[in-house]
Amino acid sequence: MGEIIAGLEGIFVAKTRTSRVDGEAGELTIGGFPVERIAPNATFEEVVFLLWEDRLPTESEVRTLREDLVSRRCVPPETLGLLGRAAQRGLHPMDALRIGASSLGLTEEDPRAGSREANAGRARTLVAAFPTLAAAHARLRAGAEPIEPDPALGHAANYLYMLTGERPAAPAVRALETYLNTVVDHGMNASTFSARVIVSTRSDMTSAVVGAIGALKGPLHGGAPGPALDMVFEIQKRAQISGRPLADEARRWAEEAIGAGERIMGFGHRVYKVRDPRAEVLEAAASTLFADREDAALYRDARTVETALLETLARNKPGRRLQTNVEFYTALVLHGIGLSAELFTPTFAIARVGGWTAHVLEQIDDDRLIRPRAMYAGEFDRAWVPIEKR
């Protein structure tokens, strides 16, 4: 009998050049670049090119990629019909994204083509169409008509435009671009592993990405940024009512939550034992985004709440090393650019599909079925009893 490694923690199942996570050092490398170096500076198009091709694109190459993505943004009318039905039924935005992604093959000239070129085209279609799917469903849920993509806008700016019909301000675009780059890939996480397992059976890329969407929908993977922001709002409200300093109210709130056995969202991570490097990047993005705005106090209050909660966690859970994770500042950045909480996880998917497709292409090249074992824990040699005697 072998040893069971619960959750496959610490087990290497594949080689990848997309990203490396060092939880002890608090480092994230994306395509060879520290996340803090590439995320605030690159466009999303440059980052997905890097993940797909293992190098940064030239000016000509990024222009060609952008033009190709623009040509793939529009989704079939049948897909919009499905999104409309999903909106009528009140389905979760991630369910709508899954349904919409499944239907993108309707436009493929040869859905059975298995060449590298065909799969690279599917990758570009998925990356290009995800913002259209998410924005269209959001507008349909609100009783509005979807907005056609704007070919003059880049990937991040076009997503914001399709949500509102207004060209977004440069600070919002840069903040969103930084976010997309920060979370585009993160080692062998649950959704990425799901995608690689699916395509390792020689299934197709779209099926692999649809499976990844299903994994990302789970709150233990992609669904926590909203509650992290709600926590800050609740503590702000309690401080206003009580008249106590915000930091004191945050400590009181944390003591109550810990006493009740509740998880404090935005803190602690399965891999990182120090502060999540993505939180560092997104804190800087939030600082820039909220500077000189009427709601700049929200950023300052979030920093105050973060400090107070970290102090309380360290005092009540010594040795647990519960530090700020990516969710805390994700919520602040996405709220700051005008996204509702229900769009937080779909927006995560808009970024992560770049990483998913890169991993799928790697797995196709590896062409090795992922087939771990399960340790049997049931009984042996049971006696068969006919049904009339049970």
N, C-alpha and C positions, 0 to 999 in steps of 0.2 A: 504494500500500500504506500502510495506517495504522500507527500505533505500537501495539504490544502493551503493555498495562498488566497485568503479571502479578498475578493474584489480584484484579484490579480495584482495587488499592490506590490510595486517594485519589480515586476516581471517585464522583461523586454520581449516584445512580440514582433518587432519589425525594426528595420533601419529607415531613417528618414533624414532628409536634409532641410525639411521645412522649418522646424523649430526645435529648440532645446530648453527644457525647464530645469533649473537648479533651485530646488526648494529651500535648501539650507543656506545658500548664499543670497537668495532672493534675486536671481537673475533669469531673464528670458531673452533668448537669442532667436531672432526671426530671419531665416535665410542668411545667417552669418552676421547679422547686425544686432547690437543691443537694442532692445525695444525702445529705450529712451532716446536713441539716436535716430532711428528710422521713423518711428510713429509720428512725431511732430513735424517732420520735414517732407516726407514723401506724399505723393497722391496715392489713392487706393489703387489706381490702375498700375502704378509702378510696383506696388507691393505684390499684387497678384501675378504680374509678369515675373517678378523675382521668384515667387513660389513655384510657378509653372516651369520656368526656364533656368533657374539657379543662377541668375545674374540680373543686374539692373538693366533696364532697357535704355537704348539711345533715344534721343529726342524724336527721331523718325519712327522708331519702333513703338514708343508710347503713343505717338499720334495715330499710328496704324491700329494699335490695340483699341484706343479710345473710339475710333471710327467703327471698328468691328462691333464693339459693345453697343454703341449707339444703334447700329443696324439690327441688333437682336433684342432691344428693349421692349418692343411692342409684343403683346401676347395675343394668341388666337381669340377670336370672338367667342368661341365655345368656352374658353377659359374664363373670360369675363362673366359669361353666363353662370358658370359654376361658382365664381366668387360672389355673384349677386345672390345666388341661392343660399350660399353659406352665410351671407350677411342677414338674409331673411330669417334663417334658422337661429341666428345669434351664436354661431359657432365661434370658438376661440380663434384668435388671429393665427395661431400656429397650426390649427387644423385647416384653416383656409389656405395657408401657405403650403401645407402638405398636399392638399387637393390640387391647388394651382400648379405646383411643381410637377405633379404626376401627369398633368395634361400637356406639358410643353412639347412632348414628342409628336403632337399633332402636326407640327410644322416641319418635322424632319423629312428630308427627301428620301433618305434610306435609313429607317430606324434600326435595321439589322447590321449596318456597317460597323465593323469592329476595329478598324485601323486606328493608329495613333492620331492621325489627322481628324478622323470622325469624333473620337473621344475628346480631343482638344476643343473641337467645335462645340460639343455638348457642354464642356466646362464653361466656355465663354457665354453660351446661351443661359445657363443656370445663373451665373454671376450677373449677367445683364438684366435678367428678368425678375430676380428676387425683389428689387425695389419696386418694380411695377406691380407685382402681385401684392406686396404688403400695403402699398399706398392705395391701390384700387379697392382692396377689401376695406381698409379703414374709411375711405370716403363712402363706400356703399353702406357700411354700417351706420354712418352718420346721415344717411339719406341724401347724399350728394352723388353726382356723376363722377366717374373716374376722369383724371386729367391725363391727356396724352403726354408722353415724354417729350422733353425739349432737347433736340439734338445739339443745341449750342452749349449745353451745360455738361459739366463733368459728372461722374458717377454719384458722388455725395450730394452735390448741389441739385442734381436732377431729382433725387429722392425727396428732398425737402420741398422742391417745387411741385412735385406730383401730389404732395399731401395738402398743400395750401393754394396752389395756383399763383403764388407770388415768388418772384426770384429772391432767394435767401440772401441775407447779408453775409459778407465775407467772414466775419468772426464765427458765425454759426457753421458755415461750411468747413472752416478749418477745424473747429472743435469736433464736428462729426467725422471728418476725415481722420483726425488723430484717433478718435475712438475706434473706427473701423480698422485702422492699421494695428491698433493695440491688441485687439481681440481676434484678429484674422486667423490665428493658429495658436495652439497651446499644447503641443506634445500629443500623447496618446490619451486624450480625454474620452469620455463616454460616447459622444456623438461621432467623433473621428474613428474610434475603434469600431463602432457599428457600421460605418460606411466601408471600412476596409474589410470587415468580415463579409459583408454582403457581396462586394465586388470580387472577393477572393474565390467565390463560387463560380466565377465567370459570368455573373449577372451583369447588368448594364449600369452605367454611371448614374442615370436618373434614379433607378431603384436604390442605389447606394445612398444618394443624397436625400431621397425621401425617408429612408430609414434613419439617417442622421437627424433629420428634422424631428422625427418622433422621439429620439433620445434627448434632443435639446429642449423639447417641450417640458420635460420633467423638472420640477422645482429644485431638485438637488443639483441640477446642471445649469440651466439657463434662466430660471424663473425668479431670482431673488432681488434684482435691483429695485423693483417697485416697493417692496416692503422696507428696504433700507431707507428710502426717501420718506416713506410714510412715518417711520420712526422719528426722523428729524422733525417733521411737521408736528407730530404728537408732542415731542418734548418742547418745542417752541410754544405750543398752545398751553401746555401745563405751566410753563414759566410765566406766560402772560397772565394766567389766572391766579397763580400763587404769589406773583411778585418777587419770587426768588431769582437769583442769578441763573442764567441758562446752564452753566456748568454744574451748579448744585442740583438743579432739576434733572440734568442728564444722569448724574450719579445716583440720584434717588430712583429714577426710572430703571437704570441698569440693575440696581440692587433688587428691585421688585421682580424684574424679569428673571434674574439668576435664581432668586428664591423660589420662583414658580417653575423652575426647570425649563424655561423657554430659551430658544436659540436667539441670539442677538444677530440680526442680519447685517451683513457687511463686514463681519469680523470672523477670522479663522478660515483656514483653507486646507484641503486634503493634502496638498503638496507643499505649499509655502509655510515655513516655520518662522519666517521673518516677514516684514511688510511686503506685500505683493508689489512687484515692480510696476505692474500695470496701474496700481493705485497711485504710484508716484507720477506716472505720465499723465493720468487723467486728473489728478489734483492740479498739476500745472496747467492743463487745458482749461479746467474750471476757473482757475484764478484769472487767466487771460479772458475767458468768455464773460465772466461777471464783472470785470473791471469797468468802473464808470457807468454801471447800469443802475436803474432805480432799485432793482432787487439784489444789489450787491451784498446786502446783509445776509442773504441766504447762504452765500459761500462762507462768510465769516462765522455764521452760526454753525454750519456744518463742521468747520474746523474745530470749533469749541466743543461740540458734541463728540467728535471723534476723540479728542484728547481726554475728555472726561470718561468716556466709555473704556478707552484703553487702560486708564488708571484703575478703573473699577474691575475690569476683567483681570488685570495683573494681580490685584489684591485678593480677589475671590477665587481665582483659578490659577494659583501659582504653578509654574512649570508647564502650563498648557500652551504657552506661546501663541496666544490668540491675537493676531495682528490684523490691521486693516487689509481687506481684500478688494478685488477689482469692483465688486458690486457697489460699494459705498459711493465712490466717485463716478461710476457709470451712471447711477441714478441722477446725480447732480448735473452732470454734463448733458444727458439726454433731456432732462427736464428743462435745462437752460436753453436748449435749442428749440424748445417748443413741442417736444413729443409727449404724448400721453403715456401713462404707465403701461397700458395694454400693448403699446408698440415697442416696449423695451426689448422683449425677447425676439420678436421678428427682426428688429434692427440688429440684434446680436447675430441672427442667422444671415442677414445680408452681408455681414462681415465674414462670418465663419465659413460660408459657402466657398470662399476663396481657398481656405485651408482644406476643406473637405475634398474639393476637386483635385487639389495638388496631391493629397494623400491617395485618392482613388487612382490617379495616373501612376503613382509610384507602385501601388499594389498590382495594377494591371501589368506593369513591367516585371514585377517580381513573380507573378503567376504562381503563387503558392497558396493552397487552401489553408485557411486558418481553422484549425480543428483541435481545440483543447479537450481535455478529458474531465469528466465529473466523477467524483468518488461516490460509489453506491453506498447508501446508508439504510437500505431497506432490509426486509427479512429474506431468508432463503428457505427453499424446500417446503413451501406451504402445501398443504393437502387440498386438492380440488374437491369442492363440495357441490354437487348438482344444485341448480337453482331451486328446485322444489324442496330441498332439504335444508336450505339456509334459514 
